[in-house]
Structures are given as C-alpha cells and as structure tokens.
Amino acid sequence: MLETLKNAFRNKDIRKKIIITLLLLLVFRVGCYIPVPGITSTAFASSVTSNDFLALMSSVTGGALESGTLFALGIGPYINASIIVQLLTVGIPYLERLSKEGEEGRKKITNITRFVTIVLAVVQSIGIIVNLAGGFSSDFSSSETIRASLFYNQRWLAIIYMTVIYTGGAMLVMWLGERITDYGVGNGISLIIFIGIISTAGMSIISNLTEVTANNLGPLFEVLGFLALAVIVFFCIVYVDLAERKIHVQYAKQVRGTKMYGGQSSVIPMKITGSGVMPLIFAFAIISFPSMIMSLVPAWEGALRWWSEHFASGTWAYVLVLTVLIFVFAFFYAQIEFNPEDVSKTIQQNGGFIQGIRPGKPTAQYLKRIHNRITLFGAIFLALVAFIPSLIFSIATDNLNLLNAFSTTGILIVVSVALEFDQQLQSQIMMKNYKGFLK
C-alpha cells in the first residue's frame, strides 16, 4: 500500500483527488467537535456508553455520538437507508426496474435513498433525544442531559430543535461522502466510516498514554501489547478477507463472418467474506434494538432489567442468538448478491461452460452448491470475528477504552476499506498509465 500511495502522489490528477479527499475528511472531523447548544456532553456520554449498540455507533462516528456534537448521527442514517433500499429492490418491481436502467435508474435510486435517509435521521434523532430527556416522563426539568431552561421547560420545543440539528448534521455528512465519491478517490461513505473508527482508536490510545509516568509504565506496556495483538489479528483477517474460490469458465470458439471469437478462459471469483460486514452490522443492530426500545418507555423498566441480565454481552444467550443472527444474515445477504441462475444463463448465452459440468440447470446447481459452502465458511469466520478479537485484546489490557477502540465490526470495516482504497488507487494509476501510453 505504501508503494501504491507513492506512485499515486507522482500523478498530478490522482494527487489532487487525494488532497480533496483529505480536506473533506478534515471537515468531517471538525464537525465531530462542534458542540450543540443545550446538550450536557458528560451526561450524554454516560447515556450512550451504557448501550452496546449506541457505543458501536459512537465508534463509527469517531466519538461524535458520545459527545453529542453536530455529527452525532454520522453516516448511520445513510447506511441504513442504503441497506433498506437495496433490500427493497429485490421485492419491489419498480425499484428492480430502476436498478436495471443504467445511469438514470441509479440516479433515481440515489434520490430515493436520500429521502429515506432524512426519514431515518428524523426518527433516530427523536428516539435519542426522547431517551436522553428521560423517556416519556412528564418531569422534563429533571433531565441532566438536556438543559430544559433553554427551551422554557417545553419538551416538544427541545425535541424539534435537536431533531433539526442532528438531521441537518446527518445530511451534511452524507453530502461530504458523496463529494468524496464524485471528486475524491471514491467510496466516500466507506472512508468516512474508516476515519471515524481510526479516530476513535487513536483517541483511546492517546488517552491511555497520558497516564504513563516514570513510576507507572503499566499503561505503556498495555498499549504495546494491544498493538502487537492488533497486528496479528489484522493479518489473520486480511489473509481470510483476500481468500477466494476461483471457478474456471471456458468459452468455445465461434465463427462469425470471417472472424473467430471465443476460445478463451476466465474465472468467477467467490470471496469467503463476499457479504463483508453487513451480517455483523445487522446482527448487532437486531440484538441491541429491543433494549434501545425498552429504554424509551419507563413502564418497561422491569423488562429492560430482565433483558440486561439474560442478554448482556458475554452471556450464553447473547452469544447463541448473535451467532444465529450472523448465520441467517450471511446467507440472506449472499443470496441477494449472487444469483446462480443469472450467472449460469449469462455463461450459456456467451458460449461458455464449466469443465465437467453441463450448461444450463446443472451449472446453476453447481454454482449454488459451491456458493452455499463458501457462505457457510464465511459465516463461521464472521462468528469467530464477533467474539475472538475481544477475548484476545482482553489478554493485553483491561482498559475499556482500548477494548472498544477496535470493535469486532470495526476491525472488518477498517480492513475492507483499506484494501478497497488500495485497489481503487491501483486501478486509477493503471488507467492514467494507459492514457499516457495512448497519447
């Protein structure tokens, strides 16, 4: 990757894109520190860290959610909207037609995603604010998180104000991500998530190092041990993330007029982690959703206490349910991304075949069987990643900030985005070299 970055900076156009990307990411980080009037950040932080799902979202936003700043929602609403629209594309004929209409259809789907983002941002803002304001209780003035006196002790006024602020911040983050995609290196949404996780990890490590003194070198050794184990875990994840099964396809020779076509071979790559981190994100969201809903209603305090005792992180029920959800979403998302029937039909229409397999339905059945096996191993890998890194990191340190610096989902996101960034730079360098050769 270092060699790729060095080659990229040698090209003027790519260097300009990298600088634009860094500047827009800097704007995002600045927005993560802009405070929102009326919020007590310390009380906000204690409320967020007590919820596992909100703590995960806070790490993705670079700590903005924990501090209650302008970009508290981060890119979360846009990601959820993209997932919802993508899933609906399979079931709604209108969206399915748009997905097949090329560039124009893609623009319409993007606009629909933006409107869904606004709706989700409003809903998430109201949910968080109502929760932090003391749920639906009437005593709004007793809330330590929101300064009720600034809103004349009117709950509805505080909710409207905070909703507008946080929804506007979420839309601004979405705009920054799209500008990075259009004018920067690309994949702006992924880079914003990446920089948020890296920032959270960096702040946690720095806060731990500030405790180092001449008579107390324990925090320093904790950080060094943590980083050494992180390198090992990252190496293992990268090794599996790059693994893929290649299915060779042979194309028969075809004579059209006076020219001969075909006679070549290609491969169908099937990655073990083809669905990426989406099964983990879905699983963590589903298992954390009930506690977030119950925390909004004071009357459900008993149910919330029971849920916290039996489904707390680390309990056998939590591990079992989370593992089942990871497997379910891994197979569900894999079926959306890869359709053996369509691939088999495309191969047959182009005069191709898999050696030893008859074209048509036998090819589709063969691809489906291979894909299901790979998805099974990918689900097992994701389930291991969901639990093993936390156990390994707990060996090096008992500091919760360091343990949350690289969450299980965050590790996969960092690895995936870094590899994708490297591949994009390489493709752009290759494209510039081809243009220079043609000139």
Stockholm file with secondary structure:
# STOCKHOLM 1.0

chainA/1-439         MLETLKNAFRNKDIRKKIIITLLLLLVFRVGCYIPVPGITSTAFASSVTSNDFLALMSSVTGGALESGTLFALGIGPYINASIIVQLLTVGIPYLERLSKEGEEGRKKITNITRFVTIVLAVVQSIGIIVNLAGGFSSDFSSSETIRASLFYNQRWLAIIYMTVIYTGGAMLVMWLGERITDYGVGNGISLIIFIGIISTAGMSIISNLTEVTANNLGPLFEVLGFLALAVIVFFCIVYVDLAERKIHVQYAKQVRGTKMYGGQSSVIPMKITGSGVMPLIFAFAIISFPSMIMSLVPAWEGALRWWSEHFASGTWAYVLVLTVLIFVFAFFYAQIEFNPEDVSKTIQQNGGFIQGIRPGKPTAQYLKRIHNRITLFGAIFLALVAFIPSLIFSIATDNLNLLNAFSTTGILIVVSVALEFDQQLQSQIMMKNYKGFLK
#=GR chainA/1-439 SS CHHHHHHHHHSHHHHHHHHHHHHHHHHHHHHTTCCCTTBCHHHHHHHHHTSHHHHHHHHHTTTHHHHTCTTSSTTHHHHHHHHHHHHHHHHCHHHHHHHTSTHHHHHHHHHHHHHHHHHHHHHHHHHHHHHHTTTTCSCGGGCSSBCGGGGTTCHHHHHHHHHHHHHHHHHHHHHHHHHHHHHSSSCHHHHHHHHHHHHHHHHHHHHHHTTCBTTBCHHHHHHHHHHHHHHHHHHHHHHHHTCEEEEEEEECCEEETTEEECCCEEEEEEETTTTTTHHHHHHHHHHHHHHHHHTTCGGGHHHHHHHHHHSSTTSHHHHHHHHHHHHHHHHHHHHHHCCHHHHHHHHHHTTEECTTSCTTHHHHHHHHHHHHHHHHHHHHHHHHHHHHHHHHHHHHCCCHHHHHHTCHHHHHHHHHHHHHHHHHHHHHHHHHHHHHHHC
#=GC SS_cons         CHHHHHHHHHSHHHHHHHHHHHHHHHHHHHHTTCCCTTBCHHHHHHHHHTSHHHHHHHHHTTTHHHHTCTTSSTTHHHHHHHHHHHHHHHHCHHHHHHHTSTHHHHHHHHHHHHHHHHHHHHHHHHHHHHHHTTTTCSCGGGCSSBCGGGGTTCHHHHHHHHHHHHHHHHHHHHHHHHHHHHHSSSCHHHHHHHHHHHHHHHHHHHHHHTTCBTTBCHHHHHHHHHHHHHHHHHHHHHHHHTCEEEEEEEECCEEETTEEECCCEEEEEEETTTTTTHHHHHHHHHHHHHHHHHTTCGGGHHHHHHHHHHSSTTSHHHHHHHHHHHHHHHHHHHHHHCCHHHHHHHHHHTTEECTTSCTTHHHHHHHHHHHHHHHHHHHHHHHHHHHHHHHHHHHHCCCHHHHHHTCHHHHHHHHHHHHHHHHHHHHHHHHHHHHHHHC
//
